[in-house]
Amino acid sequence: MRAFLLFIVLLPVFDLALMGHLIGFWPTVLLVLGTGCVGFMLIRRQGSAAFLRGREKIAAGQLPLKEMTAGVFLALAGILLIHPGVITDMLALLCLIPNVRVLLAGFLEKRMPSDLGSKHHTHGQTDSGDIIEGEYDEVSAAESAKSSTRIDKK
């Protein structure tokens, strides 16, 4: 919690004070406002493009994972741009660069559990194209032996 407080409150105060000392008050204000305006324009353009690509993939029956990842990074960039500070603005601009987003998404994907969501599924499609809806939970052999409920095939 202290690190979060440091990042959110104290770091922007110090980085704005340092920038103000190095380049002056008004250039610092213009730098913060300029990166914010450029960032918001990029978020608007890239967000619209990601949304349209996502809609196209959904219409084609595909899951828009890349577009969803881009949306998460664009939202993070928006939050960082709203918060004043030169360091947060630079981090936000990094989140707006598509190649950096791809690298960050790959980095995060490697650290996510590979069986995420495999314990509980709600629907699936057979090889014949029939859709079978239902719910199931994976049960160990010991738990299965304890259970008295049995479903037989017809």
MARBA-3410 file (N, C-alpha, C, O; in Angstrom, 1 decimal):
154
0.8,-1.2,0.0,0.0,0.0,0.0,0.9,1.3,0.0,0.5,2.3,-0.6 ~ 2.0,1.2,0.7,2.9,2.4,0.7,3.5,2.6,-0.6,3.6,3.8,-1.0 ~ 3.8,1.6,-1.4,4.4,1.7,-2.7,3.4,2.4,-3.6,3.7,3.2,-4.4 ~ 2.1,2.0,-3.5,1.1,2.5,-4.3,0.9,4.0,-4.0,0.8,4.9,-4.9 ~ 0.9,4.4,-2.7,0.8,5.7,-2.3,2.0,6.6,-2.8,1.8,7.7,-3.2
3.2,6.0,-2.7,4.4,6.6,-3.3,4.2,6.9,-4.7,4.5,8.0,-5.2 ~ 3.8,5.9,-5.5,3.7,6.1,-6.9,2.6,7.1,-7.3,2.8,7.9,-8.2 ~ 1.4,7.0,-6.7,0.3,7.8,-7.0,0.4,9.3,-6.5,-0.1,10.2,-7.2 ~ 0.9,9.5,-5.3,0.9,10.8,-4.7,2.3,11.5,-4.8,2.4,12.6,-5.3 ~ 3.2,10.9,-4.2,4.5,11.5,-4.0,5.4,11.6,-5.3,6.0,12.7,-5.5
5.4,10.6,-6.1,6.3,10.6,-7.2,5.9,11.7,-8.2,6.8,12.4,-8.7 ~ 4.6,11.9,-8.5,4.3,13.0,-9.5,4.7,14.4,-8.9,5.0,15.3,-9.6 ~ 4.5,14.6,-7.6,4.9,15.8,-7.0,6.4,16.1,-7.2,6.8,17.2,-7.6 ~ 7.2,15.1,-6.9,8.7,15.2,-7.1,9.1,15.4,-8.5,9.9,16.1,-8.9 ~ 8.4,14.6,-9.4,8.9,14.7,-10.8,8.4,16.0,-11.5,9.1,16.6,-12.3
7.3,16.5,-11.1,6.9,17.8,-11.6,7.8,18.9,-11.0,8.1,19.9,-11.7 ~ 8.1,18.8,-9.7,9.0,19.8,-9.1,10.4,19.8,-9.8,11.0,20.8,-10.0 ~ 10.9,18.6,-10.1,12.2,18.4,-10.7,12.2,19.0,-12.1,13.1,19.7,-12.6 ~ 11.1,18.7,-12.9,11.0,19.2,-14.2,10.8,20.7,-14.2,11.4,21.4,-15.1 ~ 10.1,21.2,-13.3,9.9,22.7,-13.1,11.3,23.4,-12.8,11.5,24.4,-13.3
12.1,22.7,-12.0,13.4,23.2,-11.7,14.3,23.2,-12.9,15.1,24.1,-13.2 ~ 14.3,22.1,-13.7,15.2,21.9,-14.9,14.8,22.8,-16.1,15.6,23.4,-16.7 ~ 13.5,22.8,-16.4,13.1,23.5,-17.6,12.2,24.7,-17.4,12.0,25.4,-18.3 ~ 11.8,24.9,-16.2,10.9,26.0,-15.8,9.5,25.6,-15.7,9.1,24.5,-16.1 ~ 8.7,26.5,-15.0,7.3,26.2,-14.7,6.5,26.1,-15.9,5.8,25.0,-16.1
6.5,27.1,-16.8,5.6,27.1,-18.0,5.9,26.0,-18.9,5.0,25.3,-19.4 ~ 7.2,25.7,-19.2,7.5,24.6,-20.1,7.0,23.2,-19.5,6.6,22.3,-20.3 ~ 7.1,23.1,-18.2,6.6,21.9,-17.5,5.1,21.7,-17.7,4.6,20.7,-18.0 ~ 4.4,22.8,-17.5,2.9,22.8,-17.6,2.6,22.5,-19.1,1.7,21.6,-19.3 ~ 3.3,23.1,-20.0,3.0,22.8,-21.4,3.3,21.4,-21.8,2.6,20.7,-22.6
4.4,20.8,-21.2,4.8,19.4,-21.5,3.7,18.5,-21.0,3.3,17.5,-21.7 ~ 3.2,18.7,-19.8,2.2,17.8,-19.2,0.9,17.9,-20.0,0.3,16.9,-20.3 ~ 0.5,19.1,-20.3,-0.7,19.3,-21.1,-0.6,18.8,-22.5,-1.5,18.2,-23.0 ~ 0.6,19.0,-23.1,0.8,18.5,-24.4,0.8,16.9,-24.5,0.2,16.4,-25.4 ~ 1.5,16.3,-23.6,1.5,14.8,-23.6,0.1,14.3,-23.3,-0.3,13.3,-23.9
-0.7,15.0,-22.5,-2.1,14.6,-22.2,-2.9,14.7,-23.4,-3.7,13.8,-23.8 ~ -2.8,15.8,-24.2,-3.6,16.0,-25.4,-3.3,15.0,-26.5,-4.1,14.4,-27.1 ~ -2.0,14.8,-26.7,-1.5,13.9,-27.7,-2.0,12.5,-27.3,-2.5,11.7,-28.2 ~ -1.9,12.1,-26.1,-2.3,10.8,-25.6,-3.7,10.6,-25.8,-4.1,9.5,-26.2 ~ -4.6,11.5,-25.4,-6.0,11.4,-25.6,-6.4,11.2,-27.0,-7.3,10.5,-27.4
-5.7,12.0,-27.9,-6.0,11.8,-29.4,-5.7,10.4,-29.8,-6.4,9.8,-30.6 ~ -4.5,9.9,-29.4,-4.1,8.6,-29.8,-5.0,7.5,-29.2,-5.4,6.5,-29.8 ~ -5.5,7.7,-27.9,-6.4,6.7,-27.3,-7.7,6.7,-28.1,-8.2,5.6,-28.4 ~ -8.2,7.9,-28.5,-9.4,7.9,-29.2,-9.3,7.2,-30.6,-10.2,6.4,-30.9 ~ -8.2,7.5,-31.3,-8.1,6.8,-32.6,-7.8,5.3,-32.5,-8.5,4.5,-33.2
-6.9,4.9,-31.6,-6.5,3.5,-31.5,-7.7,2.7,-30.8,-7.9,1.6,-31.1 ~ -8.4,3.4,-29.9,-9.5,2.7,-29.2,-10.6,2.4,-30.2,-11.2,1.3,-30.2 ~ -10.9,3.4,-31.1,-12.0,3.2,-32.1,-11.6,2.0,-33.0,-12.4,1.2,-33.4 ~ -10.3,2.1,-33.4,-9.8,1.0,-34.4,-9.9,-0.4,-33.7,-10.3,-1.3,-34.4 ~ -9.5,-0.5,-32.5,-9.5,-1.7,-31.8,-11.0,-2.2,-31.6,-11.2,-3.4,-31.7
-11.9,-1.3,-31.3,-13.3,-1.6,-31.1,-13.8,-2.2,-32.4,-14.6,-3.2,-32.4 ~ -13.5,-1.5,-33.6,-14.0,-2.0,-34.9,-13.5,-3.3,-35.2,-14.2,-4.2,-35.7 ~ -12.2,-3.5,-35.0,-11.6,-4.9,-35.3,-12.2,-5.9,-34.4,-12.4,-7.1,-34.8 ~ -12.5,-5.6,-33.1,-13.1,-6.5,-32.2,-14.5,-6.9,-32.7,-14.9,-8.1,-32.7 ~ -15.3,-5.9,-33.2,-16.6,-6.2,-33.7,-16.5,-7.1,-34.9,-17.4,-8.0,-35.1
-15.6,-6.9,-35.8,-15.4,-7.7,-37.0,-15.1,-9.2,-36.6,-15.6,-10.1,-37.2 ~ -14.2,-9.4,-35.6,-13.8,-10.7,-35.2,-15.0,-11.4,-34.5,-15.2,-12.6,-34.7 ~ -15.8,-10.7,-33.7,-17.0,-11.3,-33.1,-18.0,-11.7,-34.1,-18.6,-12.7,-34.1 ~ -18.2,-10.8,-35.2,-19.1,-11.1,-36.3,-18.6,-12.4,-37.0,-19.4,-13.1,-37.6 ~ -17.3,-12.6,-37.1,-16.7,-13.8,-37.8,-16.7,-15.0,-36.9,-16.3,-16.1,-37.3
-17.2,-14.8,-35.6,-17.2,-16.0,-34.7,-15.9,-16.2,-34.0,-15.7,-17.3,-33.5 ~ -15.0,-15.2,-34.0,-13.7,-15.4,-33.3,-13.7,-14.6,-32.0,-14.4,-13.6,-31.9 ~ -12.8,-15.0,-31.1,-12.6,-14.3,-29.9,-11.6,-13.2,-30.1,-10.5,-13.5,-30.4 ~ -11.9,-11.9,-29.9,-11.0,-10.8,-30.1,-10.0,-10.6,-29.0,-10.0,-9.5,-28.3 ~ -9.1,-11.5,-28.8,-8.1,-11.4,-27.7,-7.2,-10.3,-27.8,-6.9,-9.5,-26.8
-6.6,-10.1,-29.0,-5.7,-9.0,-29.2,-6.4,-7.6,-29.0,-5.8,-6.7,-28.4 ~ -7.6,-7.5,-29.5,-8.3,-6.3,-29.3,-8.7,-6.0,-27.9,-8.6,-4.8,-27.4 ~ -9.0,-7.1,-27.1,-9.3,-6.9,-25.7,-8.1,-6.5,-24.9,-8.1,-5.6,-24.1 ~ -6.9,-7.1,-25.3,-5.7,-6.7,-24.7,-5.3,-5.2,-25.0,-4.9,-4.5,-24.1 ~ -5.5,-4.8,-26.2,-5.3,-3.4,-26.6,-6.2,-2.5,-25.8,-5.7,-1.5,-25.4
-7.4,-2.9,-25.6,-8.4,-2.1,-24.8,-7.9,-1.9,-23.4,-8.1,-0.8,-22.8 ~ -7.4,-3.0,-22.8,-6.9,-2.9,-21.4,-5.8,-1.9,-21.3,-5.7,-1.1,-20.4 ~ -4.8,-2.0,-22.3,-3.7,-1.1,-22.2,-4.1,0.3,-22.5,-3.5,1.3,-22.0 ~ -5.1,0.5,-23.4,-5.5,1.9,-23.7,-6.2,2.4,-22.5,-6.1,3.6,-22.2 ~ -7.0,1.6,-21.8,-7.6,2.1,-20.5,-6.6,2.5,-19.5,-6.7,3.5,-18.8
-5.5,1.6,-19.4,-4.5,2.0,-18.4,-3.8,3.3,-18.8,-3.4,4.1,-18.0 ~ -3.5,3.4,-20.1,-2.9,4.7,-20.6,-3.8,5.9,-20.3,-3.3,6.9,-19.9 ~ -5.1,5.7,-20.4,-6.0,6.8,-20.1,-6.0,7.2,-18.6,-5.9,8.4,-18.3 ~ -5.9,6.2,-17.8,-5.8,6.5,-16.3,-4.5,7.1,-16.0,-4.4,8.1,-15.2 ~ -3.4,6.7,-16.6,-2.1,7.3,-16.4,-2.0,8.7,-16.9,-1.4,9.6,-16.3
-2.7,9.0,-18.0,-2.7,10.4,-18.6,-3.5,11.3,-17.7,-3.2,12.5,-17.7 ~ -4.6,10.8,-17.1,-5.4,11.7,-16.3,-4.6,12.1,-15.1,-4.8,13.3,-14.6 ~ -3.8,11.3,-14.5,-3.0,11.6,-13.4,-1.9,12.5,-13.8,-1.1,12.1,-14.7 ~ -1.7,13.6,-13.1,-0.6,14.5,-13.5,0.8,13.9,-13.1,1.0,13.2,-12.2 ~ 1.7,14.3,-14.0,3.1,13.9,-13.7,3.8,13.5,-15.0,3.1,12.9,-15.9
5.0,13.8,-15.1,5.8,13.5,-16.3,6.0,12.0,-16.5,5.9,11.4,-17.6 ~ 6.3,11.3,-15.4,6.6,9.9,-15.4,5.4,9.1,-15.8,5.4,8.2,-16.6 ~ 4.2,9.4,-15.2,3.0,8.7,-15.6,2.6,9.0,-17.0,2.1,8.1,-17.7 ~ 2.9,10.2,-17.5,2.6,10.5,-18.9,3.5,9.7,-19.9,3.0,9.2,-20.9 ~ 4.7,9.5,-19.5,5.6,8.7,-20.3,5.2,7.2,-20.3,5.3,6.6,-21.3
4.8,6.7,-19.1,4.3,5.4,-19.1,3.1,5.2,-19.9,2.9,4.2,-20.6 ~ 2.2,6.2,-19.9,1.0,6.1,-20.7,1.3,6.1,-22.2,0.7,5.4,-23.0 ~ 2.3,7.0,-22.6,2.6,7.0,-24.0,3.3,5.7,-24.4,3.1,5.2,-25.6 ~ 4.0,5.0,-23.5,4.5,3.7,-23.8,3.4,2.7,-24.1,3.4,1.8,-24.9 ~ 2.3,2.8,-23.3,1.1,1.9,-23.4,0.4,2.2,-24.7,-0.4,1.3,-25.2
0.6,3.3,-25.3,-0.1,3.7,-26.6,0.7,3.2,-27.8,0.1,3.2,-28.9 ~ 1.9,2.8,-27.7,2.7,2.3,-28.8,2.3,0.8,-29.1,2.5,0.0,-28.2 ~ 1.7,0.5,-30.2,1.3,-0.9,-30.5,2.3,-2.0,-30.3,2.0,-3.0,-29.7 ~ 3.5,-1.8,-30.7,4.6,-2.8,-30.5,4.9,-3.0,-29.1,5.2,-4.1,-28.7 ~ 4.9,-1.9,-28.3,5.1,-2.1,-26.8,4.0,-2.8,-26.2,4.2,-3.7,-25.3
2.8,-2.6,-26.6,1.6,-3.3,-26.1,1.8,-4.8,-26.4,1.4,-5.6,-25.5 ~ 2.2,-5.2,-27.6,2.4,-6.6,-27.9,3.4,-7.2,-27.0,3.3,-8.3,-26.5 ~ 4.6,-6.5,-26.8,5.6,-7.0,-25.9,5.1,-7.2,-24.5,5.4,-8.2,-23.8 ~ 4.4,-6.2,-24.0,3.8,-6.3,-22.6,2.8,-7.4,-22.5,2.8,-8.1,-21.5 ~ 2.0,-7.6,-23.5,1.0,-8.6,-23.5,1.6,-10.0,-23.5,1.2,-10.9,-22.8
2.7,-10.2,-24.3,3.4,-11.4,-24.3,4.1,-11.7,-23.0,4.1,-12.8,-22.5 ~ 4.6,-10.6,-22.3,5.3,-10.8,-21.0,4.3,-11.2,-20.0,4.5,-12.1,-19.2 ~ 3.1,-10.6,-20.0,2.0,-11.0,-19.0,1.5,-12.3,-19.3,1.1,-13.1,-18.4 ~ 1.3,-12.7,-20.6,0.8,-14.0,-20.9,1.7,-15.1,-20.4,1.2,-16.2,-20.0 ~ 3.0,-14.9,-20.5,3.9,-16.0,-20.0,3.8,-16.2,-18.5,4.1,-17.3,-18.0
3.3,-15.2,-17.8,3.2,-15.3,-16.3,1.9,-15.7,-15.8,1.6,-15.8,-14.6 ~ 0.9,-15.8,-16.7,-0.4,-16.2,-16.3,-0.5,-17.8,-16.3,0.2,-18.4,-17.0 ~ -1.3,-18.3,-15.4,-1.4,-19.8,-15.3,-2.0,-20.3,-16.6,-2.9,-19.7,-17.2 ~ -1.4,-21.4,-17.1,-1.8,-22.0,-18.4,-3.2,-22.6,-18.3,-3.8,-22.8,-19.4 ~ -3.6,-23.1,-17.1,-4.9,-23.7,-17.0,-6.0,-22.8,-16.6,-7.0,-23.2,-16.0
-5.8,-21.5,-16.8,-6.8,-20.5,-16.4,-8.1,-20.8,-17.1,-8.3,-20.8,-18.3 ~ -9.1,-21.0,-16.3,-10.5,-21.2,-16.8,-10.8,-22.7,-17.2,-11.8,-22.9,-17.8 ~ -9.8,-23.6,-17.0,-10.1,-24.9,-17.5,-10.9,-25.8,-16.5,-11.3,-26.9,-16.9 ~ -11.1,-25.3,-15.3,-11.8,-26.1,-14.3,-13.3,-26.1,-14.5,-14.0,-27.0,-14.1 ~ -13.8,-25.0,-15.2,-15.3,-24.9,-15.3,-15.6,-24.3,-16.6,-15.2,-23.1,-16.9
-16.3,-25.0,-17.5,-16.7,-24.6,-18.8,-18.2,-24.5,-18.9,-18.9,-25.3,-18.2 ~ -18.8,-23.6,-19.6,-20.2,-23.5,-19.7,-20.8,-23.9,-21.1,-22.0,-24.3,-21.1 ~ -20.0,-24.0,-22.1,-20.5,-24.5,-23.4,-19.4,-24.9,-24.3,-18.2,-24.5,-24.1 ~ -19.7,-25.7,-25.3,-18.7,-26.2,-26.2,-19.4,-26.5,-27.5,-20.6,-26.6,-27.6 ~ -18.6,-26.9,-28.5,-19.1,-27.2,-29.8,-18.5,-28.6,-30.2,-17.2,-28.7,-30.1
-19.3,-29.5,-30.7,-18.8,-30.8,-31.1,-18.2,-30.7,-32.5,-18.3,-29.7,-33.2 ~ -17.5,-31.8,-33.0,-16.9,-31.8,-34.3,-18.0,-31.7,-35.4,-17.7,-31.2,-36.5 ~ -19.2,-32.2,-35.1,-20.3,-32.1,-36.1,-20.9,-30.8,-36.2,-21.7,-30.6,-37.1 ~ -20.5,-29.8,-35.4,-21.1,-28.5,-35.4,-22.2,-28.3,-34.5,-22.7,-27.1,-34.3 ~ -22.7,-29.3,-33.8,-23.8,-29.2,-32.8,-23.3,-28.5,-31.6,-22.2,-28.7,-31.1
-24.1,-27.6,-31.1,-23.7,-26.9,-29.9,-24.3,-27.5,-28.7,-25.6,-27.7,-28.6 ~ -23.5,-27.9,-27.7,-24.0,-28.5,-26.5,-23.8,-27.6,-25.3,-22.6,-27.2,-25.1 ~ -24.8,-27.2,-24.7,-24.7,-26.2,-23.6,-24.9,-27.0,-22.3,-25.7,-27.9,-22.2 ~ -24.2,-26.6,-21.3,-24.3,-27.2,-20.0,-23.1,-26.7,-19.1,-22.3,-25.9,-19.5 ~ -23.1,-27.2,-17.9,-22.0,-26.9,-17.0,-21.5,-28.2,-16.4,-22.2,-29.2,-16.2
-20.2,-28.2,-16.1,-19.6,-29.3,-15.4,-18.4,-28.9,-14.6,-17.9,-27.8,-14.8 ~ -18.1,-29.6,-13.6,-16.9,-29.4,-12.8,-16.1,-30.7,-12.8,-16.6,-31.8,-12.8 ~ -14.8,-30.5,-12.9,-13.9,-31.7,-12.9,-13.8,-32.2,-11.5,-13.7,-31.5,-10.6 ~ -14.0,-33.5,-11.4,-14.0,-34.2,-10.1,-13.0,-35.3,-10.1,-12.8,-36.0,-11.1 ~ -12.3,-35.4,-9.0,-11.2,-36.5,-8.9,-11.9,-37.8,-8.8,-13.1,-37.9,-8.5
-11.2,-38.9,-8.9,-11.7,-40.3,-8.8,-12.3,-40.5,-7.4,-13.3,-41.2,-7.3 ~ -11.6,-40.0,-6.4,-12.0,-40.2,-5.0,-13.3,-39.5,-4.8,-14.2,-40.1,-4.1 ~ -13.5,-38.3,-5.3,-14.7,-37.6,-5.1,-15.9,-38.3,-5.9,-17.0,-38.3,-5.4 ~ -15.5,-38.8,-7.0,-16.5,-39.5,-7.9,-17.0,-40.8,-7.2,-18.2,-41.1,-7.3 ~ -16.1,-41.5,-6.5,-16.5,-42.7,-5.8,-17.5,-42.4,-4.6,-18.4,-43.2,-4.3
-17.3,-41.2,-4.0,-18.2,-40.8,-2.9,-19.6,-40.4,-3.3,-20.5,-40.6,-2.6 ~ -19.7,-39.9,-4.5,-20.9,-39.4,-5.0,-21.9,-40.6,-5.4,-21.5,-41.5,-6.0 ~ -23.1,-40.4,-5.0,-24.1,-41.4,-5.3,-24.9,-41.1,-6.5,-25.7,-41.9,-7.0 ~ -24.8,-39.9,-7.1,-25.6,-39.5,-8.2,-24.9,-40.0,-9.5,-23.7,-39.9,-9.6 ~ -25.7,-40.6,-10.4,-25.1,-41.2,-11.6,-26.0,-40.8,-12.7,-27.2,-41.0,-12.6
-25.4,-40.4,-13.8,-26.2,-40.1,-15.0,-25.8,-41.1,-16.1,-24.7,-41.2,-16.5 ~ -26.8,-41.9,-16.5,-26.5,-42.9,-17.5,-26.9,-42.4,-18.9,-27.8,-41.5,-19.0 ~ -26.2,-42.9,-19.9,-26.5,-42.6,-21.3,-27.8,-43.2,-21.7,-28.1,-44.3,-21.2 ~ -28.6,-42.6,-22.6,-29.8,-43.2,-23.1,-29.6,-43.9,-24.3,-30.5,-44.5,-24.9
END
